Amino acid sequence: MRLVKFRWPRAVPPLTRAPLPSLSAAWTMALAVTLALSAAPAQARPSIAQYDEPKYPADFTQFDYADPSAPADGTLSFQNYDELQTYDSLNPFLVRGAPAPDIRRLMFDTLMQRSWDELASEYPLIADDVEVAADLGSATFHINPAARFSNGDPITAADIKYSFDTLTSPQASPMFNAEFAVIKRAVVVDNATVRFDFKHAERSAPLIAGDLPIFSRKWGMRADGTRPPFDQIASEAPIASGPYLIESRKNDKQITYRRNPNYWAANLPSRRGMYRFASITFKLYRDHYTQLEAFKAGDADVVVEYSATQWARKYVGKNFTNGMLKKGEFADGPAQMQGLLINLRKPMFQDVRVRRALSMAFDYDWMNRMMFRGQYRRTHSYFDASPFGATGLPGPKELALLEPYRDSVPPEVFGPMTKQPDTIAPNSLRGNLRVARDLLAQAGWHYRDGALRDAKGTPMTIEIMDDQPGMDRLILPYMQALGVLGIEAHMREIDSALYQKRLDNFQYDMTTFIYPPVTIPGAELQRRFGSAAASQIGSENYPGIRSKAVDALIRAALAATTIEDLQAATRALDRVLINSYYLVPEYYAPGARIGYKATMGFPKIVPATYQYEDWVISYWYAKPQAAQSLVQTQPPTAH
């Protein structure tokens, strides 16, 4: 089964990626209040929240989920952080090339730091305060005078503007232009102050500006003072604004980062207890099976497991018995939307009845029972396990948003929220395939001469693209079901670099993909589902969605001034997306599964919103040597 990890800005196509943990208390509090960024007199504040007030006061010393007393030495040996099996670039902001693992987060700080136990709040990092205009038309950030790049240069407003202008230029990945689309321009007010003007008032805009990664204008500069185009800066080590530097590289499969001893922000409240490893090494393996065996042999300190079968059957052996290795499970909350993407740019997929038929052929219940040992849950929503997903009948506010588009969306949108087909008795795959056959016939596809053909006699042939070994055991049953319908489906496994290139250029029929979960739906909706992104190479609108209804509902979500309005917009959007069958919904894991050496430690409090690999790299630590020796001398115990 696919090993799934999150790579930003590219969204990777995983099969099973754990969702974010529960927001329980944060949601309970935040959903009951109105927006905090109201039309009040502007004033500079050290932290901002999209909803309510920030959880932490101005004089806070650390995040609750951080452990500042944890040892700050030791090393972490990690494996593939994302889907890439090799890397060839030290610039994570380009479309071209495969970036070194986790280089963006380890070497590039942002203006502000989002907390991991709130819906949407930011705290000082490079910027020590922010002033949001009363009309939400701009946000002005003041730079901490102590902020420094790794070469000792102070971080200035000109660097902030340069970073923004570069990332929103054609030389960077269009993902960044989409991410910061709400920002009209960056204006240098003075050496330590930069103002972001917004194209329109949007509650999330100041936080989006705070997410801007910062890099030096000197990065890549030649000896004569000239600078090559940004998209040609790929092999030069960045002039870092973040906590780590590159220590060494070993071919294109290994890289070691070392913590910068002069990292200026190490004792900021937003950084205290964070980045406790003196060095972090990534070793990239060709497949997950090799990764797991390397971990079991002691070649890695931590592995995040996304295969139910592997977790149940393979995490055994002498090193688990003698206590050297451990298994841990961690609860989570809002789920990802994961499924087999359908590329609407292909003429055979443009009829919604065809896409629905493809969904009817997926037998989740059999897979969960026979392959996953019942460890997964079926995906029914783009916002599963979250208050933003649709359930039951649409409410009055949802209907008001949907009504203008009644003639252009499936009629099911106005009924009870659609549940994915199941094969639990008395239902069966055979019955679902009968429904699929009838849908295909209605769309003009009929079985004759040994294949499903359109009116011109052209057979339906589907290539399901993937880039990891082991996926065949999941895709083959689906292909067999399609074969019963007369559809000739085949799987093509390619290497990760070619896979990403084809994905960025929309050169595929179907492929497994995930939309990572978010705490509050916002600007990412435009990148994922907006019509404007459908033709942008490298965008996240992989299905090629072009829908006036979807665009209108995204605008409604972005313009929402209350939680209730936002919920109405996202739930209406959920109904349209689900019933338009832009992908075949699959499943998600209800908990995180992490294997680790007993020498590894982690804080007692698990954050509410995080990506598992990020949590390990950012907040875990190596236990003191005395504790490690104690672990090794304990008598063997069965796991």
C-alpha positions in Angstrom: 0.0 0.0 0.0 1.1 3.5 -0.7 3.2 5.3 1.9 1.6 8.7 2.1 3.2 11.9 3.2 2.4 15.5 2.6 4.6 17.6 0.3 3.9 21.3 0.1 3.3 23.1 -2.2 2.6 20.1 -4.3 -0.2 18.0 -3.0 0.9 14.4 -3.4 -1.5 11.6 -4.5 -1.6 9.2 -1.5 -3.7 6.2 -0.9 -4.0 6.4 2.8 -2.8 9.4 4.7 -3.8 10.0 8.2 -6.2 13.0 8.8 -5.7 15.8 11.3 -6.3 15.0 14.9 -9.4 16.2 16.8 -10.0 19.9 17.3 -12.6 19.1 20.0 -12.1 22.0 22.5 -10.9 24.4 19.8 -13.9 23.9 17.6 -16.3 23.9 20.6 -15.1 27.3 21.5 -14.5 28.9 18.1 -17.7 27.7 16.4 -19.8 29.6 18.9 -18.3 33.0 18.3 -18.3 35.6 15.5 -15.2 36.8 13.6 -12.6 38.6 15.7 -11.3 40.6 12.8 -14.1 43.1 12.9 -14.3 46.7 11.8 -12.7 48.0 14.9 -9.9 50.7 15.0 -6.7 49.2 13.7 -4.0 48.5 16.2 -0.7 46.5 16.2 -1.0 43.2 17.9 1.5 40.4 18.5 -0.9 37.7 17.4 -4.0 37.5 15.3 -6.9 35.0 15.1 -9.4 34.5 12.3 -12.0 33.6 14.8 -12.4 34.8 18.4 -9.2 35.9 20.2 -5.9 34.0 20.1 -5.7 31.3 22.7 -2.3 32.4 24.0 -1.8 35.8 25.7 0.8 38.3 24.6 3.2 37.2 27.4 2.9 33.4 26.7 6.1 31.5 27.0 5.4 28.4 24.8 2.7 26.4 23.1 1.0 23.9 25.4 2.1 21.0 23.1 5.8 22.0 23.3 8.3 20.6 25.8 11.1 23.2 26.4 12.8 21.0 28.9 13.3 18.2 26.3 17.0 17.6 25.4 18.2 19.7 22.5 20.9 17.4 21.2 20.8 14.0 19.6 19.9 13.1 16.0 17.0 11.9 14.0 17.3 9.5 11.2 14.2 9.7 9.0 13.1 8.2 5.8 11.1 9.5 2.8 9.3 12.6 4.0 7.1 12.6 1.0 6.4 10.6 -2.1 9.8 11.3 -3.8 12.4 8.6 -3.9 15.1 10.9 -5.1 15.7 14.7 -5.1 17.5 17.0 -7.5 16.8 20.5 -6.2 17.5 22.7 -3.1 14.8 25.1 -4.2 11.3 24.0 -2.9 9.5 26.8 -4.7 9.7 25.7 -8.3 7.6 23.5 -10.5 10.7 21.9 -12.0 12.7 19.4 -10.1 12.2 17.4 -6.9 13.0 19.3 -3.8 15.2 17.9 -1.0 13.0 16.4 1.7 11.4 18.9 4.1 13.7 21.7 3.0 11.0 24.3 2.9 10.0 24.0 6.5 13.5 23.3 7.9 15.2 26.2 6.2 12.6 28.8 5.5 10.7 30.5 8.3 7.4 32.4 7.7 6.4 35.9 8.9 4.3 34.4 11.7 3.8 30.9 13.2 0.5 29.2 13.2 -0.4 27.3 16.4 -1.3 23.7 16.2 -4.1 23.7 18.7 -6.4 26.4 17.4 -8.6 26.9 14.3 -6.6 29.7 12.8 -4.2 31.8 14.9 -0.7 33.2 14.3 2.0 34.3 16.7 5.3 36.2 16.3 8.1 34.8 14.4 10.0 36.9 11.8 7.3 39.6 12.4 6.9 40.7 16.1 3.5 42.3 15.5 0.8 43.0 12.9 -1.7 45.7 12.4 -4.8 44.8 10.4 -6.7 47.7 8.8 -10.2 48.3 10.1 -11.6 47.6 6.6 -9.5 44.4 6.2 -7.9 46.0 3.2 -4.3 45.6 4.4 -2.1 44.2 7.1 1.1 45.8 8.2 3.9 43.6 9.7 6.8 44.9 11.8 10.0 42.8 11.6 11.7 41.7 14.8 15.0 43.7 14.9 16.8 40.5 16.0 15.6 38.5 12.9 18.6 37.2 10.9 19.4 35.1 7.9 21.9 32.2 8.3 24.7 34.4 6.9 24.1 37.0 9.6 22.3 39.6 7.5 19.3 41.2 9.1 15.9 40.3 7.6 14.5 43.5 6.1 11.2 44.6 4.6 12.9 44.5 1.2 13.6 40.8 1.7 9.9 40.3 2.6 8.8 42.1 -0.6 11.3 40.2 -2.7 10.1 36.9 -1.3 6.5 37.8 -2.1 7.2 39.2 -5.5 9.3 36.2 -6.5 6.8 33.6 -5.3 4.0 35.2 -7.1 6.0 35.6 -10.3 6.0 33.1 -13.3 9.5 31.9 -12.1 7.9 30.1 -9.1 5.4 27.4 -8.9 1.9 28.6 -9.7 0.8 27.0 -6.4 2.3 30.0 -4.6 0.6 32.6 -6.8 -2.7 30.8 -6.0 -1.9 30.5 -2.3 -1.3 34.3 -2.1 -3.8 35.3 -4.7 -5.7 37.5 -2.2 -2.6 39.8 -1.8 -2.4 42.6 -4.3 1.1 43.8 -3.5 3.7 44.1 -0.8 4.8 47.6 0.0 8.0 48.5 1.9 7.0 51.1 4.5 10.5 51.3 6.1 13.4 49.0 6.6 11.5 47.1 9.3 7.9 47.4 8.2 6.1 45.9 5.2 2.4 46.3 4.3 0.4 43.8 2.3 -2.5 45.3 0.4 -5.3 42.9 -0.3 -7.4 42.6 -3.5 -10.6 42.4 -1.4 -11.5 42.1 2.3 -11.1 38.6 3.4 -11.0 37.4 7.0 -8.1 34.9 6.3 -6.0 37.4 4.3 -3.8 38.7 7.2 -3.1 35.1 8.2 -2.3 34.1 4.6 0.2 37.0 4.5 1.7 35.7 7.7 2.3 32.3 6.1 4.8 33.8 3.6 8.1 31.9 3.6 11.1 34.3 3.6 14.4 34.0 1.7 17.3 36.3 1.1 17.8 38.5 -2.0 21.4 37.2 -1.9 20.4 33.6 -2.5 22.0 32.5 -5.8 23.8 35.8 -6.3 26.9 35.6 -8.4 30.3 37.0 -7.4 29.8 40.0 -9.8 26.6 40.9 -8.0 24.2 39.7 -10.6 21.4 37.2 -9.9 20.3 34.4 -12.2 16.6 33.9 -12.8 14.9 32.4 -9.7 13.8 29.3 -11.6 17.5 28.6 -12.3 18.5 28.6 -8.6 18.3 24.9 -7.8 21.7 23.6 -6.7 22.8 26.4 -4.4 22.1 25.9 -0.7 19.6 28.5 0.5 20.5 31.4 2.7 18.2 30.2 5.4 15.7 32.1 7.5 14.8 28.9 9.3 16.4 26.8 12.1 18.5 24.3 10.0 21.4 24.4 7.5 22.5 21.7 5.1 25.4 19.7 6.6 26.0 17.2 3.9 24.5 15.5 0.9 25.0 11.9 -0.3 24.0 11.5 -4.0 20.3 12.2 -4.6 19.0 9.9 -1.9 20.3 11.3 1.3 20.7 14.7 3.0 21.6 15.8 6.5 20.5 19.1 8.1 22.2 20.5 11.2 20.6 23.0 13.5 22.0 26.4 13.1 23.8 27.2 16.4 23.1 30.9 15.7 19.4 30.6 14.9 18.1 33.8 16.3 14.5 32.6 17.0 15.3 29.6 19.1 14.0 31.1 22.3 10.9 32.8 20.9 7.7 31.6 22.5 6.6 30.2 19.2 9.8 28.2 18.9 10.5 27.2 22.4 10.6 23.4 22.8 10.7 23.1 19.0 13.4 21.6 16.7 15.2 19.5 19.4 17.4 17.5 17.1 21.0 18.7 16.5 20.9 17.0 13.1 18.2 15.4 10.9 19.1 12.9 8.2 16.7 11.8 5.5 17.3 8.6 3.6 15.1 8.1 0.5 14.1 4.5 -0.3 12.6 3.2 -3.5 9.6 1.6 -1.8 7.9 1.3 1.5 8.8 -2.3 2.0 12.5 -1.5 1.9 11.9 1.4 4.3 10.1 -0.8 6.8 12.8 -3.4 6.8 15.5 -0.7 7.2 13.5 0.7 10.2 13.2 -2.8 11.8 16.9 -3.2 11.4 17.6 0.0 13.3 18.5 2.2 10.3 15.8 4.8 11.1 14.5 6.2 14.3 10.8 6.8 13.3 8.4 5.6 10.6 4.8 6.8 10.1 2.8 3.8 8.8 -0.1 4.2 6.5 -0.8 0.6 5.6 -3.2 -1.3 7.8 -1.8 -4.7 6.7 1.8 -3.6 7.4 0.8 -2.3 10.8 -1.0 -5.4 11.8 1.5 -8.0 10.4 4.9 -6.5 9.8 5.7 -4.5 13.0 7.0 -7.6 14.8 10.4 -9.2 15.3 13.3 -9.4 17.8 13.7 -5.6 18.1 10.1 -5.2 19.0 10.3 -8.1 21.5 13.5 -6.7 23.2 12.0 -3.2 23.5 14.3 -1.5 21.1 11.3 -0.6 18.8 7.8 0.5 19.8 4.4 1.0 18.2 2.2 4.0 19.0 -1.3 5.0 17.9 -2.6 8.5 18.2 -6.2 9.7 17.8 -7.1 12.2 15.1 -10.1 14.1 13.9 -11.0 15.8 10.6 -10.3 13.5 7.6 -8.8 14.0 4.2 -10.7 13.6 1.0 -9.0 10.7 -0.7 -9.9 9.0 -3.9 -9.2 8.1 -7.5 -9.2 11.3 -9.4 -11.0 11.4 -12.7 -9.5 13.8 -15.3 -12.5 15.6 -16.9 -10.2 16.9 -19.6 -10.7 13.5 -21.2 -13.9 13.6 -23.3 -15.0 10.1 -22.1 -15.2 11.5 -18.5 -17.2 14.6 -19.2 -20.6 13.0 -18.6 -21.4 12.9 -14.9 -23.2 9.5 -15.4 -20.0 8.0 -16.6 -18.2 9.3 -13.5 -20.9 8.0 -11.2 -20.7 4.6 -12.8 -16.9 4.5 -12.1 -17.7 5.2 -8.5 -20.3 2.4 -8.3 -17.5 -0.1 -9.3 -15.4 0.5 -6.2 -15.9 -2.1 -3.5 -14.6 -0.4 -0.4 -16.3 -2.9 2.0 -14.6 -5.9 0.5 -11.2 -4.1 0.6 -11.7 -3.0 4.2 -12.7 -6.4 5.3 -10.2 -8.5 3.4 -7.1 -6.2 3.1 -7.4 -3.5 5.8 -8.6 -5.6 8.7 -11.4 -3.2 9.3 -9.1 -0.3 10.2 -10.5 2.3 7.8 -13.7 4.3 7.3 -15.4 5.2 4.0 -15.0 8.7 2.7 -18.4 10.4 2.1 -17.5 14.1 2.1 -14.8 16.5 1.2 -14.9 17.7 4.8 -15.4 14.4 6.6 -15.4 14.5 10.5 -15.6 18.2 10.4 -18.4 20.8 11.0 -18.0 22.0 7.4 -19.2 18.8 5.7 -22.8 18.3 4.5 -25.2 15.9 6.2 -28.9 15.2 5.7 -31.0 17.6 3.8 -29.7 21.1 2.8 -30.7 23.8 5.3 -32.3 27.2 4.3 -29.0 29.0 3.9 -27.6 26.1 1.7 -30.7 26.1 -0.5 -30.4 29.9 -1.0 -26.9 29.5 -2.3 -27.7 26.5 -4.4 -31.0 27.6 -6.0 -29.6 29.9 -8.7 -27.7 26.9 -10.1 -30.5 24.3 -9.9 -30.4 23.7 -13.7 -26.6 23.2 -13.8 -26.0 20.9 -10.9 -27.1 17.3 -10.4 -30.7 17.1 -8.9 -29.3 14.9 -6.0 -27.7 18.1 -4.6 -31.1 19.2 -3.3 -31.8 15.9 -1.6 -30.3 14.0 1.4 -26.5 14.1 1.3 -25.3 11.3 -0.9 -23.6 8.3 0.7 -21.2 6.2 -1.3 -22.5 2.8 -2.5 -21.8 -0.1 -0.2 -21.7 -3.9 -0.7 -23.0 -4.8 2.7 -25.9 -7.3 2.4 -28.5 -7.0 1.0 -26.4 -4.8 -1.3 -23.7 -6.3 -3.4 -21.0 -5.3 -6.0 -23.1 -7.1 -8.6 -26.1 -4.9 -7.9 -23.9 -1.8 -8.0 -22.5 -2.9 -11.3 -26.0 -3.2 -12.7 -26.6 0.4 -11.8 -23.3 1.4 -13.3 -24.2 -0.5 -16.6 -27.5 1.4 -16.8 -25.8 4.8 -16.2 -23.2 4.1 -18.9 -26.0 3.1 -21.3 -27.8 6.4 -20.6 -24.6 8.2 -21.4 -24.3 6.4 -24.7 -21.9 3.6 -23.8 -23.0 0.1 -24.7 -21.3 -3.3 -24.5 -20.7 -4.9 -27.9 -18.0 -6.8 -29.7 -16.3 -7.6 -26.3 -16.0 -4.0 -25.1 -17.9 -1.0 -23.8 -18.1 1.3 -26.8 -19.5 4.8 -27.6 -21.7 5.5 -30.6 -18.7 5.7 -32.9 -17.5 2.3 -31.7 -14.6 3.6 -29.7 -13.9 1.4 -26.7 -13.5 2.9 -23.2 -9.9 2.4 -22.1 -8.6 3.8 -18.8 -5.0 4.1 -17.6 -4.7 4.2 -13.8 -1.4 5.9 -13.1 0.7 5.3 -10.0 4.2 5.6 -8.8 4.6 3.0 -6.0 5.0 -0.8 -5.9 2.3 -2.6 -4.1 -0.6 -0.5 -5.3 -1.6 -3.3 -7.7 -3.3 -5.3 -5.0 -5.7 -2.4 -4.4 -6.1 -1.3 -8.0 -6.5 -4.7 -9.6 -9.8 -5.6 -7.9 -11.1 -2.2 -9.1 -9.9 -2.9 -12.6 -11.6 -6.3 -12.5 -14.9 -4.7 -11.6 -14.4 -2.2 -14.5 -13.7 -5.2 -16.7 -17.1 -6.7 -15.9 -18.6 -3.5 -17.4 -16.5 -3.9 -20.5 -14.0 -1.2 -19.6 -10.4 -2.0 -20.5 -8.5 -0.6 -17.5 -4.8 -1.0 -16.9 -2.4 0.2 -14.3 0.8 2.1 -15.2 3.5 2.3 -12.6 6.1 5.0 -13.2 8.9 6.6 -11.1 8.0 9.5 -8.8 9.7 12.2 -10.9 7.8 11.3 -14.1 4.6 10.8 -12.1 4.8 14.3 -10.7 5.5 15.8 -14.1 2.5 14.0 -15.6 0.3 15.1 -12.7 1.4 18.7 -12.9 0.6 18.7 -16.7 -2.6 16.7 -16.2 -1.4 13.9 -18.4 -3.4 11.0 -16.9 -6.8 9.3 -16.9 -7.2 8.4 -13.3 -4.8 8.4 -10.3 -5.1 8.1 -6.5 -5.0 11.5 -4.8 -5.7 13.3 -1.6 -6.9 16.7 -0.6 -5.3 17.3 2.8 -7.7 18.3 5.5 -7.8 21.9 6.8 -9.1 23.3 10.0 -11.0 26.2 8.3 -11.8 26.0 4.5 -10.5 29.0 2.7 -8.2 30.1 -0.1 -7.2 26.5 -0.9 -10.8 26.0 -2.2 -9.9 28.2 -5.2 -6.7 26.2 -5.9 -8.4 22.9 -5.6 -11.7 23.4 -7.3 -11.8 26.9 -8.9 -12.3 27.2 -12.7 -9.3 29.6 -13.0 -6.9 26.9 -11.7 -8.2 24.2 -14.1 -5.8 25.3 -16.9 -2.8 26.3 -14.7 0.0 23.8 -15.0 1.0 22.6 -11.6 -2.2 23.7 -9.9 -4.2 21.5 -7.5 -7.3 21.4 -9.7 -6.3 18.1 -11.0 -9.8 16.9 -12.1 -10.2 20.0 -14.3 -13.3 21.3 -12.6 -15.0 24.2 -14.4 -18.3 25.0 -12.7 -20.1 28.3 -12.2 -21.8 26.8 -9.2 -18.6 25.6 -7.6 -17.0 29.0 -8.3 -20.0 30.8 -6.7 -19.9 28.6 -3.6 -16.2 29.2 -3.2 -16.8 32.9 -3.4 -19.5 32.6 -0.7 -17.1 30.7 1.5 -14.4 33.3 1.2 -16.9 36.1 1.8 -18.5 34.5 4.9 -18.6 36.9 7.9 -19.8 34.3 10.4 -19.2 30.7 11.1 -22.8 29.9 10.1 -22.3 31.5 6.7 -19.1 29.6 6.1 -20.7 26.3 7.1 -23.6 26.9 4.7 -21.2 27.6 1.9 -18.9 24.7 2.4 -21.8 22.3 3.0 -23.4 23.4 -0.2 -20.1 23.1 -2.0 -19.7 19.6 -0.5 -23.0 18.5 -2.0 -22.1 19.8 -5.5 -18.6 18.2 -5.4 -19.8 14.8 -4.1 -22.7 14.6 -6.6 -20.5 15.7 -9.5 -18.2 12.7 -9.0 -14.9 14.3 -9.8 -13.2 11.4 -8.0 -14.1 8.0 -6.7 -14.1 8.4 -2.9 -12.0 5.9 -1.1 -11.3 5.8 2.7 -9.4 7.2 5.5 -7.6 6.0 8.7 -9.2 7.0 12.0 -5.8 7.2 13.8 -2.1 7.7 13.4 0.2 4.8 13.5 3.9 5.5 14.3 6.7 3.1 14.9 9.7 4.5 16.7 12.9 3.6 18.6 12.5 3.5 22.4 15.3 6.1 22.5 12.9 8.6 21.0 10.7 10.9 23.2 7.8 13.2 22.5 5.8 15.8 24.5 2.9 14.5 26.7 0.4 16.8 24.9 -0.3 16.0 21.3 -1.3 19.1 19.3 -4.8 19.3 17.8 -3.9 20.0 14.2 -0.7 18.7 12.7 0.8 16.5 10.1 2.4 13.5 11.7 5.8 13.7 10.1 5.9 17.4 11.0 5.1 16.7 14.6 8.0 14.1 14.8 10.5 16.4 13.2 9.4 19.6 15.0 8.7 18.4 18.6 10.1 14.9 19.2 13.5 14.5 20.7 16.2 12.0 21.5 16.1 10.9 25.2 19.2 11.5 27.3 21.9 8.9 27.1 21.1 7.6 30.6 17.5 7.0 29.7 18.6 5.3 26.5 20.8 2.9 28.4 18.0 2.1 30.8 15.8 1.2 27.9 18.4 -1.1 26.4 19.0 -2.9 29.7 15.3 -3.6 30.5 14.3 -7.3 30.1 12.7 -8.3 26.8 8.9 -7.9 26.7 6.5 -8.9 24.0 4.8 -6.0 22.3 
